Structures are given as C-alpha cells and as structure tokens.
Amino acid sequence: MYDFSNKPLLADPWYQKALALDTDPERRRDDTCLYAQFVETKLHDPKRACALQKANCEPKDQAACAQPK
C-alpha cells in the first residue's frame, strides 16, 4: 500500500521483509528482480538496484546496470 501511495521509503522495509519470508528459491529470485526495479525507479538507487539485478535477473532485465548515455 505504501508503494502505491507514493511512500517508497515506507514500502521498502516491508518489501524486504516479504522477500525474506519466501522459502522458494526460484520465486524469491524472481521477486527480488522485481524488487530491484522498485529500488531503481522509486528509491532512485541505481547502484543498489544493479547489484540486486546482477544477482537475480536475466541480463536483459538489468536496466540499472546499463551505462548512462
């Protein structure tokens, strides 16, 4: 709800808690890839998003790791 209410700083710890609860490795990896997009676009932290994307996303989904134009 915080994310959709434009309160990303309040949403972030809840996303992290939810990811920590997931015991299915494949689903956790997919969800962490989605979380990385949130980190990049809503928290504006491309460095952290890139690290998450490199560890959890396919190369085509590593937008935060792209070189600036």
N, CA, C and O atoms as a Tripos MOL2 file, in Angstrom:
@<TRIPOS>MOLECULE
protein
  276   275    69     0     0
PROTEIN
NO_CHARGES

@<TRIPOS>ATOM
      1 N           0.8240   -1.1910    0.0000 N.3       1 MET1
      2 CA          0.0000    0.0000    0.0000 C.3       1 MET1
      3 C           0.8730    1.2610    0.0000 C.2       1 MET1
      4 O           0.5600    2.2450   -0.6710 O.2       1 MET1
      5 N           1.9700    1.2160    0.7600 N.am      2 TYR2
      6 CA          2.8510    2.3930    0.7890 C.3       2 TYR2
      7 C           3.4110    2.7000   -0.5950 C.2       2 TYR2
      8 O           3.5140    3.8640   -0.9830 O.2       2 TYR2
      9 N           3.7690    1.6670   -1.3320 N.am      3 ASP3
     10 CA          4.3110    1.8670   -2.6760 C.3       3 ASP3
     11 C           3.2870    2.5960   -3.5490 C.2       3 ASP3
     12 O           3.6250    3.5720   -4.2180 O.2       3 ASP3
     13 N           2.0590    2.1330   -3.5420 N.am      4 PHE4
     14 CA          1.0270    2.7270   -4.3850 C.3       4 PHE4
     15 C           0.5130    4.0600   -3.8470 C.2       4 PHE4
     16 O          -0.1960    4.7810   -4.5490 O.2       4 PHE4
     17 N           0.8620    4.3860   -2.6200 N.am      5 SER5
     18 CA          0.5200    5.6880   -2.0390 C.3       5 SER5
     19 C           1.6720    6.6750   -2.1860 C.2       5 SER5
     20 O           1.6800    7.7390   -1.5670 O.2       5 SER5
     21 N           2.6490    6.3030   -3.0220 N.am      6 ASN6
     22 CA          3.8210    7.1400   -3.2710 C.3       6 ASN6
     23 C           4.6230    7.4120   -1.9950 C.2       6 ASN6
     24 O           5.0590    8.5360   -1.7440 O.2       6 ASN6
     25 N           4.8030    6.3630   -1.2030 N.am      7 LYS7
     26 CA          5.6220    6.4420    0.0150 C.3       7 LYS7
     27 C           6.6650    5.3210   -0.0360 C.2       7 LYS7
     28 O           6.6320    4.3990    0.7790 O.2       7 LYS7
     29 N           7.5930    5.4050   -1.0030 N.am      8 PRO8
     30 CA          8.5300    4.3010   -1.2040 C.3       8 PRO8
     31 C           9.4540    4.0370   -0.0200 C.2       8 PRO8
     32 O           9.8450    2.8920    0.2070 O.2       8 PRO8
     33 N           9.8050    5.0540    0.7260 N.am      9 LEU9
     34 CA         10.6850    4.8170    1.8770 C.3       9 LEU9
     35 C           9.9890    3.9850    2.9520 C.2       9 LEU9
     36 O          10.6420    3.2360    3.6790 O.2       9 LEU9
     37 N           8.6740    4.1130    3.0530 N.am     10 LEU10
     38 CA          7.9220    3.2840    3.9920 C.3      10 LEU10
     39 C           7.6740    1.8900    3.4140 C.2      10 LEU10
     40 O           7.5790    0.9190    4.1660 O.2      10 LEU10
     41 N           7.5690    1.7840    2.1090 N.am     11 ALA11
     42 CA          7.3360    0.4920    1.4640 C.3      11 ALA11
     43 C           8.5680   -0.3950    1.4900 C.2      11 ALA11
     44 O           8.4540   -1.6160    1.6050 O.2      11 ALA11
     45 N           9.7300    0.2010    1.3860 N.am     12 ASP12
     46 CA         10.9720   -0.5650    1.2480 C.3      12 ASP12
     47 C          11.1770   -1.6160    2.3420 C.2      12 ASP12
     48 O          11.4240   -2.7730    2.0020 O.2      12 ASP12
     49 N          11.0910   -1.2870    3.6290 N.am     13 PRO13
     50 CA         11.3330   -2.3360    4.6350 C.3      13 PRO13
     51 C          10.3090   -3.4730    4.5680 C.2      13 PRO13
     52 O          10.6270   -4.6160    4.8990 O.2      13 PRO13
     53 N           9.0940   -3.1640    4.1450 N.am     14 TRP14
     54 CA          8.0700   -4.2050    4.0460 C.3      14 TRP14
     55 C           8.3510   -5.1380    2.8750 C.2      14 TRP14
     56 O           8.1340   -6.3460    2.9730 O.2      14 TRP14
     57 N           8.8270   -4.5840    1.7800 N.am     15 TYR15
     58 CA          9.2360   -5.4360    0.6550 C.3      15 TYR15
     59 C          10.3820   -6.3550    1.0890 C.2      15 TYR15
     60 O          10.3810   -7.5450    0.7750 O.2      15 TYR15
     61 N          11.3430   -5.8070    1.8000 N.am     16 GLN16
     62 CA         12.4800   -6.6070    2.2420 C.3      16 GLN16
     63 C          12.0320   -7.7310    3.1880 C.2      16 GLN16
     64 O          12.5270   -8.8540    3.0940 O.2      16 GLN16
     65 N          11.1100   -7.4310    4.0850 N.am     17 LYS17
     66 CA         10.5960   -8.4600    4.9970 C.3      17 LYS17
     67 C           9.8650   -9.5480    4.2270 C.2      17 LYS17
     68 O          10.0270  -10.7330    4.5190 O.2      17 LYS17
     69 N           9.0670   -9.1560    3.2530 N.am     18 ALA18
     70 CA          8.3270  -10.1370    2.4540 C.3      18 ALA18
     71 C           9.2780  -11.0430    1.6800 C.2      18 ALA18
     72 O           9.0560  -12.2510    1.6050 O.2      18 ALA18
     73 N          10.3270  -10.4770    1.1100 N.am     19 LEU19
     74 CA         11.2980  -11.2850    0.3790 C.3      19 LEU19
     75 C          11.9970  -12.2800    1.3060 C.2      19 LEU19
     76 O          12.2560  -13.4190    0.9160 O.2      19 LEU19
     77 N          12.2970  -11.8580    2.5080 N.am     20 ALA20
     78 CA         12.9810  -12.7310    3.4590 C.3      20 ALA20
     79 C          12.1200  -13.9170    3.8790 C.2      20 ALA20
     80 O          12.6520  -14.9560    4.2680 O.2      20 ALA20
     81 N          10.8190  -13.7790    3.8080 N.am     21 LEU21
     82 CA          9.9120  -14.8540    4.2210 C.3      21 LEU21
     83 C           9.7550  -15.9410    3.1600 C.2      21 LEU21
     84 O           9.3590  -17.0600    3.4860 O.2      21 LEU21
     85 N          10.0510  -15.6390    1.9230 N.am     22 ASP22
     86 CA          9.8370  -16.5970    0.8370 C.3      22 ASP22
     87 C          10.8900  -17.7000    0.8830 C.2      22 ASP22
     88 O          12.0890  -17.4200    0.8850 O.2      22 ASP22
     89 N          10.4470  -18.9370    0.9200 N.am     23 THR23
     90 CA         11.3710  -20.0690    1.0070 C.3      23 THR23
     91 C          11.6140  -20.7530   -0.3360 C.2      23 THR23
     92 O          12.4930  -21.6090   -0.4400 O.2      23 THR23
     93 N          10.8510  -20.3900   -1.3590 N.am     24 ASP24
     94 CA         11.0420  -20.9670   -2.6860 C.3      24 ASP24
     95 C          12.1260  -20.1690   -3.4180 C.2      24 ASP24
     96 O          11.9090  -19.0020   -3.7440 O.2      24 ASP24
     97 N          13.2920  -20.7790   -3.6820 N.am     25 PRO25
     98 CA         14.4190  -20.0300   -4.2720 C.3      25 PRO25
     99 C          14.1150  -19.3850   -5.6220 C.2      25 PRO25
    100 O          14.5270  -18.2520   -5.8730 O.2      25 PRO25
    101 N          13.4010  -20.0940   -6.4910 N.am     26 GLU26
    102 CA         13.1130  -19.5320   -7.8150 C.3      26 GLU26
    103 C          12.1560  -18.3480   -7.7150 C.2      26 GLU26
    104 O          12.3630  -17.3230   -8.3660 O.2      26 GLU26
    105 N          11.1250  -18.4850   -6.9130 N.am     27 ARG27
    106 CA         10.1650  -17.3850   -6.7410 C.3      27 ARG27
    107 C          10.8410  -16.2030   -6.0460 C.2      27 ARG27
    108 O          10.5940  -15.0490   -6.3930 O.2      27 ARG27
    109 N          11.6900  -16.4960   -5.0690 N.am     28 ARG28
    110 CA         12.3940  -15.4130   -4.3660 C.3      28 ARG28
    111 C          13.2970  -14.6410   -5.3240 C.2      28 ARG28
    112 O          13.3830  -13.4140   -5.2640 O.2      28 ARG28
    113 N          13.9680  -15.3810   -6.2110 N.am     29 ARG29
    114 CA         14.8330  -14.7200   -7.1940 C.3      29 ARG29
    115 C          14.0050  -13.8250   -8.1190 C.2      29 ARG29
    116 O          14.3880  -12.6860   -8.3880 O.2      29 ARG29
    117 N          12.8870  -14.3330   -8.5960 N.am     30 ASP30
    118 CA         12.0150  -13.5400   -9.4730 C.3      30 ASP30
    119 C          11.4830  -12.3090   -8.7470 C.2      30 ASP30
    120 O          11.4630  -11.2110   -9.3030 O.2      30 ASP30
    121 N          11.0580  -12.4990   -7.5140 N.am     31 ASP31
    122 CA         10.5180  -11.3750   -6.7390 C.3      31 ASP31
    123 C          11.6060  -10.3530   -6.4130 C.2      31 ASP31
    124 O          11.3420   -9.1510   -6.3780 O.2      31 ASP31
    125 N          12.8190  -10.8290   -6.1780 N.am     32 THR32
    126 CA         13.9210   -9.8990   -5.9090 C.3      32 THR32
    127 C          14.2730   -9.1030   -7.1530 C.2      32 THR32
    128 O          14.6790   -7.9440   -7.0630 O.2      32 THR32
    129 N          14.1180   -9.7220   -8.3090 N.am     33 CYS33
    130 CA         14.3270   -8.9920   -9.5630 C.3      33 CYS33
    131 C          13.2930   -7.8710   -9.6900 C.2      33 CYS33
    132 O          13.6340   -6.7560  -10.0840 O.2      33 CYS33
    133 N          12.0520   -8.1590   -9.3620 N.am     34 LEU34
    134 CA         11.0080   -7.1220   -9.3760 C.3      34 LEU34
    135 C          11.3040   -6.0370   -8.3330 C.2      34 LEU34
    136 O          11.1110   -4.8480   -8.5890 O.2      34 LEU34
    137 N          11.7680   -6.4570   -7.1740 N.am     35 TYR35
    138 CA         12.1210   -5.5060   -6.1160 C.3      35 TYR35
    139 C          13.2460   -4.5790   -6.5920 C.2      35 TYR35
    140 O          13.2490   -3.3880   -6.2780 O.2      35 TYR35
    141 N          14.1860   -5.1230   -7.3390 N.am     36 ALA36
    142 CA         15.2830   -4.3050   -7.8590 C.3      36 ALA36
    143 C          14.7590   -3.1830   -8.7470 C.2      36 ALA36
    144 O          15.3030   -2.0790   -8.7520 O.2      36 ALA36
    145 N          13.7120   -3.4710   -9.4870 N.am     37 GLN37
    146 CA         13.0960   -2.4270  -10.3230 C.3      37 GLN37
    147 C          12.5100   -1.3270   -9.4360 C.2      37 GLN37
    148 O          12.6260   -0.1430   -9.7520 O.2      37 GLN37
    149 N          11.8890   -1.7150   -8.3440 N.am     38 PHE38
    150 CA         11.3620   -0.7470   -7.3740 C.3      38 PHE38
    151 C          12.5050    0.1020   -6.8180 C.2      38 PHE38
    152 O          12.3810    1.3220   -6.7140 O.2      38 PHE38
    153 N          13.6040   -0.5370   -6.4650 N.am     39 VAL39
    154 CA         14.7580    0.1800   -5.9140 C.3      39 VAL39
    155 C          15.2810    1.1970   -6.9280 C.2      39 VAL39
    156 O          15.6320    2.3210   -6.5690 O.2      39 VAL39
    157 N          15.3280    0.7920   -8.1830 N.am     40 GLU40
    158 CA         15.8290    1.6960   -9.2270 C.3      40 GLU40
    159 C          14.8670    2.8510   -9.4970 C.2      40 GLU40
    160 O          15.2790    4.0110   -9.5170 O.2      40 GLU40
    161 N          13.5940    2.5380   -9.7020 N.am     41 THR41
    162 CA         12.6560    3.5570  -10.1690 C.3      41 THR41
    163 C          12.0170    4.3850   -9.0660 C.2      41 THR41
    164 O          11.7410    5.5680   -9.2660 O.2      41 THR41
    165 N          11.7790    3.7900   -7.9150 N.am     42 LYS42
    166 CA         11.0830    4.5210   -6.8500 C.3      42 LYS42
    167 C          12.0270    5.0580   -5.7800 C.2      42 LYS42
    168 O          11.8010    6.1370   -5.2310 O.2      42 LYS42
    169 N          13.0890    4.3000   -5.4830 N.am     43 LEU43
    170 CA         14.0540    4.7700   -4.4760 C.3      43 LEU43
    171 C          15.2210    5.5120   -5.1220 C.2      43 LEU43
    172 O          16.0190    6.1500   -4.4350 O.2      43 LEU43
    173 N          15.3100    5.4250   -6.4370 N.am     44 HIS44
    174 CA         16.3520    6.1170   -7.2070 C.3      44 HIS44
    175 C          17.7480    5.7560   -6.7120 C.2      44 HIS44
    176 O          18.5830    6.6240   -6.4620 O.2      44 HIS44
    177 N          17.9790    4.4470   -6.5770 N.am     45 ASP45
    178 CA         19.2620    3.9340   -6.1100 C.3      45 ASP45
    179 C          19.7890    2.9230   -7.1340 C.2      45 ASP45
    180 O          19.7100    1.7150   -6.9140 O.2      45 ASP45
    181 N          20.3260    3.4210   -8.2550 N.am     46 PRO46
    182 CA         20.7550    2.5080   -9.3180 C.3      46 PRO46
    183 C          21.8990    1.5850   -8.9050 C.2      46 PRO46
    184 O          21.9890    0.4650   -9.4070 O.2      46 PRO46
    185 N          22.7580    2.0220   -8.0170 N.am     47 LYS47
    186 CA         23.8750    1.1720   -7.5870 C.3      47 LYS47
    187 C          23.3470   -0.0710   -6.8570 C.2      47 LYS47
    188 O          23.7580   -1.1910   -7.1610 O.2      47 LYS47
    189 N          22.4610    0.1220   -5.9200 N.am     48 ARG48
    190 CA         21.8700   -0.9980   -5.1860 C.3      48 ARG48
    191 C          21.0020   -1.8480   -6.1150 C.2      48 ARG48
    192 O          21.0300   -3.0760   -6.0440 O.2      48 ARG48
    193 N          20.2370   -1.1970   -6.9800 N.am     49 ALA49
    194 CA         19.3980   -1.9260   -7.9290 C.3      49 ALA49
    195 C          20.2450   -2.7840   -8.8660 C.2      49 ALA49
    196 O          19.8720   -3.9180   -9.1670 O.2      49 ALA49
    197 N          21.3560   -2.2690   -9.3200 N.am     50 CYS50
    198 CA         22.2370   -3.0230  -10.2100 C.3      50 CYS50
    199 C          22.7700   -4.2670   -9.5000 C.2      50 CYS50
    200 O          22.7950   -5.3480  -10.0880 O.2      50 CYS50
    201 N          23.1880   -4.1290   -8.2670 N.am     51 ALA51
    202 CA         23.6930   -5.2840   -7.5190 C.3      51 ALA51
    203 C          22.6030   -6.3520   -7.3790 C.2      51 ALA51
    204 O          22.8720   -7.5420   -7.5410 O.2      51 ALA51
    205 N          21.3920   -5.9290   -7.0830 N.am     52 LEU52
    206 CA         20.2750   -6.8660   -6.9770 C.3      52 LEU52
    207 C          19.9770   -7.5170   -8.3280 C.2      52 LEU52
    208 O          19.7170   -8.7180   -8.4030 O.2      52 LEU52
    209 N          20.0180   -6.7220   -9.3830 N.am     53 GLN53
    210 CA         19.7310   -7.2390  -10.7190 C.3      53 GLN53
    211 C          20.7960   -8.2230  -11.1800 C.2      53 GLN53
    212 O          20.4660   -9.2560  -11.7630 O.2      53 GLN53
    213 N          22.0630   -7.9260  -10.9310 N.am     54 LYS54
    214 CA         23.1300   -8.8420  -11.3310 C.3      54 LYS54
    215 C          22.9960  -10.1830  -10.6300 C.2      54 LYS54
    216 O          23.3140  -11.2200  -11.2120 O.2      54 LYS54
    217 N          22.5330  -10.1770   -9.3990 N.am     55 ALA55
    218 CA         22.4070  -11.4080   -8.6250 C.3      55 ALA55
    219 C          21.1200  -12.1690   -8.9180 C.2      55 ALA55
    220 O          21.0570  -13.3730   -8.6700 O.2      55 ALA55
    221 N          20.0860  -11.4970   -9.4420 N.am     56 ASN56
    222 CA         18.7720  -12.1230   -9.5270 C.3      56 ASN56
    223 C          18.0660  -12.0510  -10.8680 C.2      56 ASN56
    224 O          17.0740  -12.7510  -11.0690 O.2      56 ASN56
    225 N          18.5380  -11.2360  -11.7840 N.am     57 CYS57
    226 CA         17.8080  -11.0080  -13.0340 C.3      57 CYS57
    227 C          18.5960  -11.5020  -14.2410 C.2      57 CYS57
    228 O          19.8240  -11.5870  -14.2200 O.2      57 CYS57
    229 N          17.8570  -11.8200  -15.2800 N.am     58 GLU58
    230 CA         18.4800  -12.1500  -16.5660 C.3      58 GLU58
    231 C          19.1720  -10.8870  -17.0950 C.2      58 GLU58
    232 O          18.7480   -9.7760  -16.7780 O.2      58 GLU58
    233 N          20.2230  -11.0450  -17.8910 N.am     59 PRO59
    234 CA         20.9310   -9.8640  -18.4090 C.3      59 PRO59
    235 C          20.0160   -8.8340  -19.0820 C.2      59 PRO59
    236 O          20.2480   -7.6310  -18.9600 O.2      59 PRO59
    237 N          18.9850   -9.2950  -19.7860 N.am     60 LYS60
    238 CA         18.0830   -8.3620  -20.4750 C.3      60 LYS60
    239 C          17.2610   -7.5270  -19.4880 C.2      60 LYS60
    240 O          16.7030   -6.4960  -19.8630 O.2      60 LYS60
    241 N          17.1890   -7.9690  -18.2350 N.am     61 ASP61
    242 CA         16.3990   -7.2730  -17.2090 C.3      61 ASP61
    243 C          17.2720   -6.4880  -16.2290 C.2      61 ASP61
    244 O          16.8310   -6.1710  -15.1240 O.2      61 ASP61
    245 N          18.4840   -6.1800  -16.6210 N.am     62 GLN62
    246 CA         19.4090   -5.4600  -15.7540 C.3      62 GLN62
    247 C          19.5490   -4.0020  -16.1860 C.2      62 GLN62
    248 O          20.6470   -3.5250  -16.4730 O.2      62 GLN62
    249 N          18.4150   -3.3090  -16.2270 N.am     63 ALA63
    250 CA         18.3800   -1.9220  -16.6950 C.3      63 ALA63
    251 C          19.2130   -0.9870  -15.8260 C.2      63 ALA63
    252 O          19.8080   -0.0390  -16.3400 O.2      63 ALA63
    253 N          19.2670   -1.2300  -14.5410 N.am     64 ALA64
    254 CA         20.0220   -0.3390  -13.6610 C.3      64 ALA64
    255 C          21.5170   -0.4390  -13.8910 C.2      64 ALA64
    256 O          22.2730    0.4470  -13.4910 O.2      64 ALA64
    257 N          21.9450   -1.5110  -14.5320 N.am     65 CYS65
    258 CA         23.3700   -1.7220  -14.7820 C.3      65 CYS65
    259 C          23.8290   -1.1480  -16.1160 C.2      65 CYS65
    260 O          25.0200   -1.1700  -16.4240 O.2      65 CYS65
    261 N          22.8940   -0.6350  -16.9050 N.am     66 ALA66
    262 CA         23.2310   -0.0710  -18.2050 C.3      66 ALA66
    263 C          24.0660    1.1890  -18.0220 C.2      66 ALA66
    264 O          23.8800    1.9430  -17.0670 O.2      66 ALA66
    265 N          24.9660    1.3970  -18.9320 N.am     67 GLN67
    266 CA         25.7930    2.5980  -18.9010 C.3      67 GLN67
    267 C          24.9500    3.8250  -19.2330 C.2      67 GLN67
    268 O          24.1180    3.7690  -20.1380 O.2      67 GLN67
    269 N          25.1480    4.9220  -18.5250 N.am     68 PRO68
    270 CA         24.4110    6.1510  -18.8570 C.3      68 PRO68
    271 C          24.7840    6.6330  -20.2550 C.2      68 PRO68
    272 O          25.9210    6.4830  -20.7020 O.2      68 PRO68
    273 N          23.8050    7.2100  -20.9260 N.am     69 LYS69
    274 CA         24.0440    7.6980  -22.2980 C.3      69 LYS69
    275 C          24.6290    9.0680  -22.2770 C.2      69 LYS69
    276 O          24.8980    9.6410  -23.3330 O.2      69 LYS69
@<TRIPOS>BOND
     1     1     2 1
     2     2     3 1
     3     3     4 2
     4     3     5 am
     5     5     6 1
     6     6     7 1
     7     7     8 2
     8     7     9 am
     9     9    10 1
    10    10    11 1
    11    11    12 2
    12    11    13 am
    13    13    14 1
    14    14    15 1
    15    15    16 2
    16    15    17 am
    17    17    18 1
    18    18    19 1
    19    19    20 2
    20    19    21 am
    21    21    22 1
    22    22    23 1
    23    23    24 2
    24    23    25 am
    25    25    26 1
    26    26    27 1
    27    27    28 2
    28    27    29 am
    29    29    30 1
    30    30    31 1
    31    31    32 2
    32    31    33 am
    33    33    34 1
    34    34    35 1
    35    35    36 2
    36    35    37 am
    37    37    38 1
    38    38    39 1
    39    39    40 2
    40    39    41 am
    41    41    42 1
    42    42    43 1
    43    43    44 2
    44    43    45 am
    45    45    46 1
    46    46    47 1
    47    47    48 2
    48    47    49 am
    49    49    50 1
    50    50    51 1
    51    51    52 2
    52    51    53 am
    53    53    54 1
    54    54    55 1
    55    55    56 2
    56    55    57 am
    57    57    58 1
    58    58    59 1
    59    59    60 2
    60    59    61 am
    61    61    62 1
    62    62    63 1
    63    63    64 2
    64    63    65 am
    65    65    66 1
    66    66    67 1
    67    67    68 2
    68    67    69 am
    69    69    70 1
    70    70    71 1
    71    71    72 2
    72    71    73 am
    73    73    74 1
    74    74    75 1
    75    75    76 2
    76    75    77 am
    77    77    78 1
    78    78    79 1
    79    79    80 2
    80    79    81 am
    81    81    82 1
    82    82    83 1
    83    83    84 2
    84    83    85 am
    85    85    86 1
    86    86    87 1
    87    87    88 2
    88    87    89 am
    89    89    90 1
    90    90    91 1
    91    91    92 2
    92    91    93 am
    93    93    94 1
    94    94    95 1
    95    95    96 2
    96    95    97 am
    97    97    98 1
    98    98    99 1
    99    99   100 2
   100    99   101 am
   101   101   102 1
   102   102   103 1
   103   103   104 2
   104   103   105 am
   105   105   106 1
   106   106   107 1
   107   107   108 2
   108   107   109 am
   109   109   110 1
   110   110   111 1
   111   111   112 2
   112   111   113 am
   113   113   114 1
   114   114   115 1
   115   115   116 2
   116   115   117 am
   117   117   118 1
   118   118   119 1
   119   119   120 2
   120   119   121 am
   121   121   122 1
   122   122   123 1
   123   123   124 2
   124   123   125 am
   125   125   126 1
   126   126   127 1
   127   127   128 2
   128   127   129 am
   129   129   130 1
   130   130   131 1
   131   131   132 2
   132   131   133 am
   133   133   134 1
   134   134   135 1
   135   135   136 2
   136   135   137 am
   137   137   138 1
   138   138   139 1
   139   139   140 2
   140   139   141 am
   141   141   142 1
   142   142   143 1
   143   143   144 2
   144   143   145 am
   145   145   146 1
   146   146   147 1
   147   147   148 2
   148   147   149 am
   149   149   150 1
   150   150   151 1
   151   151   152 2
   152   151   153 am
   153   153   154 1
   154   154   155 1
   155   155   156 2
   156   155   157 am
   157   157   158 1
   158   158   159 1
   159   159   160 2
   160   159   161 am
   161   161   162 1
   162   162   163 1
   163   163   164 2
   164   163   165 am
   165   165   166 1
   166   166   167 1
   167   167   168 2
   168   167   169 am
   169   169   170 1
   170   170   171 1
   171   171   172 2
   172   171   173 am
   173   173   174 1
   174   174   175 1
   175   175   176 2
   176   175   177 am
   177   177   178 1
   178   178   179 1
   179   179   180 2
   180   179   181 am
   181   181   182 1
   182   182   183 1
   183   183   184 2
   184   183   185 am
   185   185   186 1
   186   186   187 1
   187   187   188 2
   188   187   189 am
   189   189   190 1
   190   190   191 1
   191   191   192 2
   192   191   193 am
   193   193   194 1
   194   194   195 1
   195   195   196 2
   196   195   197 am
   197   197   198 1
   198   198   199 1
   199   199   200 2
   200   199   201 am
   201   201   202 1
   202   202   203 1
   203   203   204 2
   204   203   205 am
   205   205   206 1
   206   206   207 1
   207   207   208 2
   208   207   209 am
   209   209   210 1
   210   210   211 1
   211   211   212 2
   212   211   213 am
   213   213   214 1
   214   214   215 1
   215   215   216 2
   216   215   217 am
   217   217   218 1
   218   218   219 1
   219   219   220 2
   220   219   221 am
   221   221   222 1
   222   222   223 1
   223   223   224 2
   224   223   225 am
   225   225   226 1
   226   226   227 1
   227   227   228 2
   228   227   229 am
   229   229   230 1
   230   230   231 1
   231   231   232 2
   232   231   233 am
   233   233   234 1
   234   234   235 1
   235   235   236 2
   236   235   237 am
   237   237   238 1
   238   238   239 1
   239   239   240 2
   240   239   241 am
   241   241   242 1
   242   242   243 1
   243   243   244 2
   244   243   245 am
   245   245   246 1
   246   246   247 1
   247   247   248 2
   248   247   249 am
   249   249   250 1
   250   250   251 1
   251   251   252 2
   252   251   253 am
   253   253   254 1
   254   254   255 1
   255   255   256 2
   256   255   257 am
   257   257   258 1
   258   258   259 1
   259   259   260 2
   260   259   261 am
   261   261   262 1
   262   262   263 1
   263   263   264 2
   264   263   265 am
   265   265   266 1
   266   266   267 1
   267   267   268 2
   268   267   269 am
   269   269   270 1
   270   270   271 1
   271   271   272 2
   272   271   273 am
   273   273   274 1
   274   274   275 1
   275   275   276 2
@<TRIPOS>SUBSTRUCTURE
     1 MET1         2 RESIDUE 1 A MET
     2 TYR2         6 RESIDUE 1 A TYR
     3 ASP3        10 RESIDUE 1 A ASP
     4 PHE4        14 RESIDUE 1 A PHE
     5 SER5        18 RESIDUE 1 A SER
     6 ASN6        22 RESIDUE 1 A ASN
     7 LYS7        26 RESIDUE 1 A LYS
     8 PRO8        30 RESIDUE 1 A PRO
     9 LEU9        34 RESIDUE 1 A LEU
    10 LEU10       38 RESIDUE 1 A LEU
    11 ALA11       42 RESIDUE 1 A ALA
    12 ASP12       46 RESIDUE 1 A ASP
    13 PRO13       50 RESIDUE 1 A PRO
    14 TRP14       54 RESIDUE 1 A TRP
    15 TYR15       58 RESIDUE 1 A TYR
    16 GLN16       62 RESIDUE 1 A GLN
    17 LYS17       66 RESIDUE 1 A LYS
    18 ALA18       70 RESIDUE 1 A ALA
    19 LEU19       74 RESIDUE 1 A LEU
    20 ALA20       78 RESIDUE 1 A ALA
    21 LEU21       82 RESIDUE 1 A LEU
    22 ASP22       86 RESIDUE 1 A ASP
    23 THR23       90 RESIDUE 1 A THR
    24 ASP24       94 RESIDUE 1 A ASP
    25 PRO25       98 RESIDUE 1 A PRO
    26 GLU26      102 RESIDUE 1 A GLU
    27 ARG27      106 RESIDUE 1 A ARG
    28 ARG28      110 RESIDUE 1 A ARG
    29 ARG29      114 RESIDUE 1 A ARG
    30 ASP30      118 RESIDUE 1 A ASP
    31 ASP31      122 RESIDUE 1 A ASP
    32 THR32      126 RESIDUE 1 A THR
    33 CYS33      130 RESIDUE 1 A CYS
    34 LEU34      134 RESIDUE 1 A LEU
    35 TYR35      138 RESIDUE 1 A TYR
    36 ALA36      142 RESIDUE 1 A ALA
    37 GLN37      146 RESIDUE 1 A GLN
    38 PHE38      150 RESIDUE 1 A PHE
    39 VAL39      154 RESIDUE 1 A VAL
    40 GLU40      158 RESIDUE 1 A GLU
    41 THR41      162 RESIDUE 1 A THR
    42 LYS42      166 RESIDUE 1 A LYS
    43 LEU43      170 RESIDUE 1 A LEU
    44 HIS44      174 RESIDUE 1 A HIS
    45 ASP45      178 RESIDUE 1 A ASP
    46 PRO46      182 RESIDUE 1 A PRO
    47 LYS47      186 RESIDUE 1 A LYS
    48 ARG48      190 RESIDUE 1 A ARG
    49 ALA49      194 RESIDUE 1 A ALA
    50 CYS50      198 RESIDUE 1 A CYS
    51 ALA51      202 RESIDUE 1 A ALA
    52 LEU52      206 RESIDUE 1 A LEU
    53 GLN53      210 RESIDUE 1 A GLN
    54 LYS54      214 RESIDUE 1 A LYS
    55 ALA55      218 RESIDUE 1 A ALA
    56 ASN56      222 RESIDUE 1 A ASN
    57 CYS57      226 RESIDUE 1 A CYS
    58 GLU58      230 RESIDUE 1 A GLU
    59 PRO59      234 RESIDUE 1 A PRO
    60 LYS60      238 RESIDUE 1 A LYS
    61 ASP61      242 RESIDUE 1 A ASP
    62 GLN62      246 RESIDUE 1 A GLN
    63 ALA63      250 RESIDUE 1 A ALA
    64 ALA64      254 RESIDUE 1 A ALA
    65 CYS65      258 RESIDUE 1 A CYS
    66 ALA66      262 RESIDUE 1 A ALA
    67 GLN67      266 RESIDUE 1 A GLN
    68 PRO68      270 RESIDUE 1 A PRO
    69 LYS69      274 RESIDUE 1 A LYS
